[in-house]
Amino acid sequence: MSGFARIPFAGWLWLLSGLPVGLALAYSPLPVWVAFFTFAVLLEVGHAFSPIVFAWTNRSYRQLIFKYPRKYILLPGAFLLTAAAIGAATSLGWTSFVQPTQDLTGQNYAFTGLRNPFGVMVSVYWWWNVYHFGMQNFGVLSMCRAGQNPRPRRTMLTVGEREIRWPRPAAILSLAVTAFGMVILPKLVHAPELGVVFYAIFFVNHWIVAIGLPTRAEGALDRSWPRVRAWGFALGVLLLGGIGFVWSAPAWVWRAWGYSIPAHAPDYALISHVVPAVLSLRFGLSFVHFLYDRHIWKMSDPEIRAIIGPAFVPRTVGRSLARSQPRLRRVA
């Protein structure tokens, strides 16, 4: 088989949803940018709903959810309620958070002290987000190497009966490249055309993969109405993403709603509405997303592998496994 023929669906989705999108945008006129960044709100928030909706609409996953309620219900619920409580306390003025004079901003709020839990939450979200993006890249890389037997990881330390193993070099490399692209690169690139290319590589790519993989699984695992199930899932999470316009939208949307936007802000610039009680729900949703995305794609877990493994096994691997099974003669 040629190298291209061996690339699975996850690999093609990852390759085609980043750089090609960025290059197409870089050479597109301004109206295309405005339309794209408006759609990006649906894409970004829809991807946050994606693993949650996928888990709760799949019967096998629902069984796991109720089998392990602490992992799938209690812990995510605790993160969501904590974020909501921080947002409410901040909006009520009980913290040291200082509301900006201009309540529409494109900047997140960094850590300023323990008396400002909103800033702490934003910092936790941002660095967890970097880790989350990097681990998705590593996960796609691992799916592209399906069928190969990786070397077992060595134990780094033992805590009680639990072993903590050394991370794989590919995971460290994925995290390093992702952190550079999300944290350092935006400070070095100032040209909008180049910036949108890297935006697509690191952000749009992640969002499309996060929606595309469960869409593929929905279609592959439903034998009765595969296309309806797959397209219904993708459109459903994008529609849910519409809630994102409550806290984030391009500048042209805020202008249309009568908000005062600086004249130098281009129409496509994504700007956040600084209402801590609302933004905290957005961060809480992301925390739940991080937890669910970590659990439902953990292919090292036999229960997870039994649910979604058949949706991503290459056909050639499936045929070779079938041929390797011993044939039993029928005995009268």
ZAVEXSE-604162 format. One record per residue (C-alpha): residue in one letter; y, z, x. Coordinates in steps of 0.2 Angstrom, whole numbers. Last residue first. Layout:
% ZAVEXSE-604162
(A, (Y, Z, X))
...
% end
This chain:
% ZAVEXSE-604162
(A, (-163, 63, -112))
(V, (-154, 66, -96))
(R, (-138, 56, -93))
(R, (-134, 53, -75))
(L, (-120, 63, -68))
(R, (-107, 54, -57))
(P, (-99, 64, -44))
(Q, (-80, 64, -44))
(S, (-72, 55, -29))
(R, (-69, 39, -40))
(A, (-58, 50, -52))
(L, (-48, 57, -38))
(S, (-45, 40, -31))
(R, (-39, 34, -48))
(G, (-28, 49, -50))
(V, (-20, 47, -33))
(T, (-17, 29, -36))
(R, (-9, 33, -52))
(P, (3, 45, -44))
(V, (2, 63, -51))
(F, (19, 67, -59))
(A, (15, 70, -77))
(P, (-2, 77, -74))
(G, (5, 91, -64))
(I, (16, 97, -78))
(I, (5, 110, -87))
(A, (-9, 113, -74))
(R, (3, 114, -60))
(I, (13, 128, -69))
(E, (-2, 138, -72))
(P, (-8, 135, -54))
(D, (8, 141, -46))
(S, (12, 131, -30))
(M, (20, 118, -42))
(K, (35, 130, -45))
(W, (44, 118, -56))
(I, (46, 129, -71))
(H, (50, 145, -62))
(R, (64, 140, -50))
(D, (73, 129, -64))
(Y, (71, 144, -76))
(L, (80, 156, -64))
(F, (94, 144, -59))
(H, (97, 139, -77))
(V, (99, 157, -82))
(F, (111, 159, -69))
(S, (120, 143, -74))
(L, (121, 149, -92))
(G, (129, 165, -86))
(F, (142, 155, -76))
(R, (147, 146, -91))
(L, (147, 162, -102))
(S, (159, 169, -88))
(L, (171, 154, -90))
(V, (173, 159, -108))
(A, (177, 177, -106))
(P, (187, 173, -90))
(V, (199, 160, -99))
(V, (205, 149, -85))
(H, (203, 131, -93))
(S, (195, 121, -79))
(I, (202, 104, -73))
(L, (192, 89, -68))
(A, (203, 75, -61))
(Y, (201, 58, -70))
(D, (218, 57, -77))
(P, (226, 59, -60))
(A, (235, 76, -56))
(H, (252, 72, -49))
(A, (261, 74, -65))
(P, (256, 92, -67))
(I, (247, 95, -83))
(S, (255, 104, -98))
(Y, (243, 105, -112))
(G, (245, 95, -128))
(W, (227, 91, -132))
(A, (229, 73, -126))
(R, (236, 80, -109))
(W, (220, 91, -108))
(V, (209, 76, -111))
(W, (218, 66, -98))
(A, (216, 79, -85))
(P, (197, 78, -86))
(A, (188, 92, -95))
(S, (182, 110, -92))
(W, (181, 126, -102))
(V, (178, 121, -120))
(F, (173, 103, -115))
(G, (157, 111, -108))
(I, (151, 112, -126))
(G, (147, 94, -125))
(G, (133, 97, -113))
(L, (122, 101, -129))
(L, (124, 83, -133))
(L, (118, 78, -115))
(V, (103, 90, -118))
(G, (98, 81, -134))
(L, (101, 64, -127))
(A, (88, 67, -113))
(F, (76, 76, -124))
(G, (76, 63, -138))
(W, (74, 49, -125))
(A, (58, 57, -118))
(R, (51, 62, -135))
(V, (55, 46, -143))
(R, (47, 36, -128))
(P, (31, 47, -128))
(W, (28, 47, -147))
(S, (9, 51, -148))
(R, (4, 54, -130))
(D, (17, 67, -126))
(L, (14, 73, -108))
(A, (21, 57, -100))
(G, (37, 56, -111))
(E, (41, 75, -109))
(A, (37, 75, -91))
(R, (49, 60, -87))
(T, (63, 68, -97))
(P, (59, 84, -87))
(L, (62, 75, -71))
(G, (77, 65, -77))
(I, (88, 79, -82))
(A, (88, 89, -66))
(V, (87, 73, -56))
(I, (103, 67, -65))
(W, (112, 83, -61))
(H, (107, 84, -43))
(N, (112, 66, -39))
(V, (129, 68, -48))
(F, (132, 83, -37))
(F, (127, 79, -19))
(I, (127, 60, -17))
(A, (139, 57, -32))
(Y, (152, 69, -25))
(F, (149, 61, -8))
(V, (154, 44, -14))
(V, (168, 51, -25))
(G, (176, 59, -9))
(L, (175, 42, 0))
(E, (185, 33, -13))
(P, (197, 48, -15))
(A, (202, 49, 3))
(H, (203, 67, 9))
(V, (186, 71, 17))
(L, (185, 85, 29))
(K, (187, 100, 17))
(P, (175, 92, 5))
(L, (162, 90, 19))
(I, (161, 109, 23))
(V, (155, 117, 7))
(M, (145, 105, -3))
(G, (139, 92, 10))
(F, (137, 105, 24))
(A, (127, 117, 12))
(T, (116, 103, 6))
(V, (112, 97, 24))
(A, (108, 115, 29))
(L, (98, 119, 14))
(S, (87, 103, 16))
(L, (84, 107, 34))
(I, (79, 124, 30))
(A, (67, 118, 17))
(A, (60, 105, 29))
(P, (57, 118, 42))
(R, (46, 128, 30))
(P, (51, 146, 26))
(W, (42, 160, 34))
(R, (32, 170, 23))
(I, (35, 186, 13))
(E, (18, 195, 9))
(R, (17, 206, -6))
(E, (5, 221, -6))
(G, (17, 233, 0))
(V, (31, 223, 8))
(T, (23, 212, 21))
(L, (33, 203, 34))
(M, (35, 185, 41))
(T, (18, 179, 36))
(R, (14, 161, 42))
(R, (15, 146, 31))
(P, (0, 136, 28))
(R, (1, 118, 35))
(P, (5, 105, 22))
(N, (-10, 95, 14))
(Q, (-4, 78, 9))
(G, (-8, 72, -9))
(A, (10, 74, -15))
(R, (23, 70, -1))
(C, (36, 63, -13))
(M, (34, 79, -23))
(S, (38, 89, -8))
(L, (54, 79, -5))
(V, (59, 82, -23))
(G, (56, 100, -20))
(F, (67, 100, -4))
(N, (81, 92, -13))
(Q, (79, 104, -27))
(M, (79, 119, -15))
(G, (96, 113, -7))
(F, (104, 112, -24))
(H, (98, 129, -29))
(Y, (104, 136, -12))
(V, (121, 129, -15))
(N, (122, 135, -32))
(W, (117, 153, -27))
(W, (132, 152, -15))
(W, (143, 147, -29))
(Y, (137, 159, -42))
(V, (137, 174, -31))
(S, (155, 170, -27))
(V, (160, 167, -45))
(M, (152, 183, -50))
(V, (161, 193, -36))
(G, (178, 185, -41))
(F, (175, 191, -59))
(P, (170, 208, -53))
(N, (188, 211, -47))
(R, (187, 229, -42))
(L, (174, 225, -29))
(G, (187, 215, -19))
(T, (195, 197, -18))
(F, (180, 186, -19))
(A, (185, 168, -23))
(Y, (191, 161, -39))
(N, (187, 143, -43))
(Q, (200, 129, -41))
(G, (204, 115, -53))
(T, (216, 124, -63))
(L, (223, 126, -81))
(D, (230, 144, -85))
(Q, (246, 141, -75))
(T, (254, 158, -72))
(P, (237, 163, -65))
(Q, (228, 178, -72))
(V, (226, 192, -59))
(F, (209, 200, -58))
(S, (211, 219, -54))
(T, (199, 224, -68))
(W, (201, 231, -86))
(G, (213, 217, -91))
(L, (204, 213, -108))
(S, (200, 196, -101))
(T, (191, 203, -86))
(A, (181, 216, -96))
(A, (175, 202, -107))
(G, (171, 190, -93))
(I, (161, 204, -84))
(A, (152, 208, -100))
(A, (147, 190, -103))
(A, (141, 188, -85))
(T, (130, 204, -87))
(L, (124, 198, -104))
(L, (118, 181, -96))
(F, (110, 190, -81))
(A, (101, 202, -91))
(G, (95, 188, -103))
(P, (88, 179, -88))
(L, (78, 194, -83))
(L, (72, 199, -100))
(I, (67, 182, -106))
(Y, (57, 171, -94))
(K, (52, 183, -80))
(R, (50, 199, -90))
(P, (43, 190, -105))
(Y, (28, 184, -94))
(K, (15, 179, -108))
(F, (28, 175, -120))
(I, (36, 163, -109))
(L, (19, 156, -103))
(Q, (14, 152, -120))
(R, (31, 143, -123))
(Y, (27, 133, -107))
(S, (11, 126, -115))
(R, (20, 122, -131))
(N, (35, 113, -123))
(T, (51, 115, -132))
(W, (56, 131, -125))
(A, (53, 126, -107))
(F, (61, 109, -108))
(V, (76, 117, -117))
(I, (79, 130, -103))
(P, (75, 117, -89))
(S, (89, 105, -96))
(F, (102, 117, -102))
(A, (111, 117, -85))
(H, (108, 98, -83))
(G, (118, 96, -100))
(V, (133, 106, -92))
(E, (135, 94, -78))
(L, (130, 78, -87))
(L, (141, 81, -102))
(V, (156, 85, -91))
(A, (151, 70, -80))
(F, (154, 59, -95))
(T, (173, 62, -94))
(F, (172, 60, -75))
(F, (164, 43, -78))
(A, (176, 37, -91))
(V, (191, 41, -81))
(W, (183, 34, -65))
(V, (179, 18, -75))
(P, (197, 17, -81))
(L, (203, 18, -63))
(P, (195, 2, -56))
(S, (177, 3, -48))
(Y, (174, 0, -29))
(A, (171, 18, -25))
(L, (162, 21, -42))
(A, (148, 8, -38))
(L, (147, 16, -20))
(G, (145, 34, -28))
(V, (132, 28, -41))
(P, (122, 19, -27))
(L, (123, 35, -16))
(G, (116, 47, -28))
(S, (105, 43, -43))
(L, (95, 29, -35))
(L, (86, 39, -21))
(W, (83, 54, -31))
(L, (76, 45, -46))
(W, (65, 34, -34))
(G, (58, 49, -26))
(A, (54, 58, -42))
(F, (45, 42, -49))
(P, (34, 42, -34))
(I, (37, 32, -18))
(R, (20, 24, -12))
(A, (24, 7, -18))
(F, (40, 7, -7))
(G, (30, 11, 9))
(S, (18, -3, 6))
(M, (0, 0, 0))
% end
